[in-house]
Amino acid sequence: MGFEMKCLIEFEPILKKSSSLSPYTFSGLAGVCEYLAEPRSKEELAALYKACQTNKIPFKILGNGCNLLVRSAMVSGVVVKLTNPVFCGFENLGNTVRMGAGASIFAAISFCSQNNMAGFETLIGIPGTIGGALLSNTSDKSGPISRFVRKIEVLDSLGNLQIRDKEEISFSDKGNDLRDLVILSVEFAFEHDKTESIVKRLRKAWISRKIQLPLGVPYAGKIFKNPRGLTAASLMEQGGFQKARVGGAEVCDRDSNYIVIHPHAVVEDVLRLIEQIKQGIRERFNVDLELEIAIW
Ligand SMILES: Cc1cc2nc3c(=O)[nH]c(=O)nc-3n(C[C@H](O)[C@H](O)[C@H](O)COP(=O)(O)OP(=O)(O)OC[C@H]3O[C@@H](n4cnc5c(N)ncnc54)[C@H](O)[C@@H]3O)c2cc1C
């Protein structure tokens, strides 16, 4: 372990040095991080977070890397993946379900469908984890994920465990106030419904998603937050950015808020394309598009 990281020596069993992040991002474009950590318990995660805060070591959580661009330069500090089963489980509490932040949206849909809980089935095909989905308030045509939220278990900025009720968090198109917290688990409330009805809605959503964003292609997205009363995609279309391209990065013709990653693309292509779009929209419509996608 590097000299400068002696303060992390007790975490050596869970730290991997100079780990490539590209296998962990949806676009497949990413450099390496200084340390990749996979904590084995909430307590270990909290202790690692506190050690990083105390020693001013950058600390980041990686979900499934679906709403994230990682530059080719090394990401300094510690990147945490919540892959241990303690962060990926589901607990049926009767009227609500507690889901680990590291669980995939797909596994959550599957758990809900098997337990006759309706609501998540229309998220089918959206990649990501519960933690990542909550942070960006992932939504589909039926509405945002926040409408099912009851409670959120987090580590606050001091590394202390806290439970936040939904009422304490403001969710909006502009984001929410979870940005500086580590999300550990989320309690959701669902309506009960018959399996056949849930499966029917799931199939319908799956078909329309395959039309919206054809599968089997790497994407970066969603790129921008929707400005008040507008959608980023429609602004980009009006601004002539449909199918705009820089190197191997191209605006998706089905949904302009996603960028198709062609073979041989580099992350800098995506970043340059984003900059061109932002500048063009500012000049043409006097609107400053805010990024939804995280850039490390
Ligand atoms: C093909 C494709 C289709 C998509 N379709 C949709 C769609 O229809 N609707 C929609 O709303 N979005 C959509 N998205 C966006 C994306 O899927 C969601 O935002 C997703 O939920 C991100 O989750 P993630 O685990 O991949 O997060 P990541 O990309 O890994 O992380 C994103 C951000 O969340 C933070 N984060 C992740 N987990 C935690 C945690 N536990 N605690 C604190 N911070 C955390 C990360 O630090 C980072 O800043 C799509 C993306 C792609 C690539």
The ligand as a Gaussian input file, in Angstrom:
#p B3LYP/6-31G(d) Opt

LIG

0 1
 C      -29.303000       2.474000     -21.233000
 C      -29.731000       3.357000     -20.101000
 C      -31.089000       3.588000     -19.895000
 C      -31.509000       4.396000     -18.843000
 N      -32.843000       4.652000     -18.706000
 C      -33.249000       5.491000     -17.741000
 C      -34.643000       5.825000     -17.611000
 O      -35.494000       5.374000     -18.358000
 N      -34.991000       6.678000     -16.617000
 C      -34.079000       7.200000     -15.766000
 O      -34.461000       7.981000     -14.887000
 N      -32.761000       6.900000     -15.856000
 C      -32.338000       6.076000     -16.814000
 N      -31.002000       5.789000     -16.944000
 C      -30.053000       6.355000     -15.964000
 C      -29.568000       5.317000     -14.901000
 O      -29.923000       4.028000     -15.210000
 C      -30.087000       5.597000     -13.538000
 O      -29.781000       6.887000     -13.115000
 C      -29.489000       4.547000     -12.580000
 O      -30.379000       4.292000     -11.613000
 C      -28.100000       4.835000     -12.080000
 O      -27.748000       3.839000     -11.140000
 P      -26.264000       3.298000     -10.986000
 O      -26.272000       2.314000      -9.874000
 O      -25.746000       2.805000     -12.263000
 O      -25.499000       4.592000     -10.528000
 P      -23.997000       5.002000     -10.906000
 O      -23.950000       5.381000     -12.340000
 O      -23.050000       3.968000     -10.459000
 O      -23.828000       6.299000     -10.011000
 C      -24.480000       7.501000     -10.350000
 C      -24.284000       8.469000      -9.186000
 O      -24.946000       7.947000      -8.045000
 C      -24.010000       7.836000      -6.953000
 N      -24.396000       6.654000      -6.161000
 C      -24.619000       5.399000      -6.602000
 N      -24.958000       4.603000      -5.572000
 C      -24.945000       5.383000      -4.458000
 C      -25.195000       5.142000      -3.061000
 N      -25.528000       3.943000      -2.587000
 N      -25.075000       6.193000      -2.206000
 C      -24.731000       7.427000      -2.641000
 N      -24.472000       7.711000      -3.943000
 C      -24.583000       6.696000      -4.834000
 C      -22.651000       7.709000      -7.592000
 O      -21.642000       8.150000      -6.701000
 C      -22.814000       8.637000      -8.796000
 O      -22.617000       9.984000      -8.397000
 C      -30.550000       4.973000     -17.979000
 C      -29.183000       4.736000     -18.176000
 C      -28.777000       3.944000     -19.233000
 C      -27.312000       3.715000     -19.430000

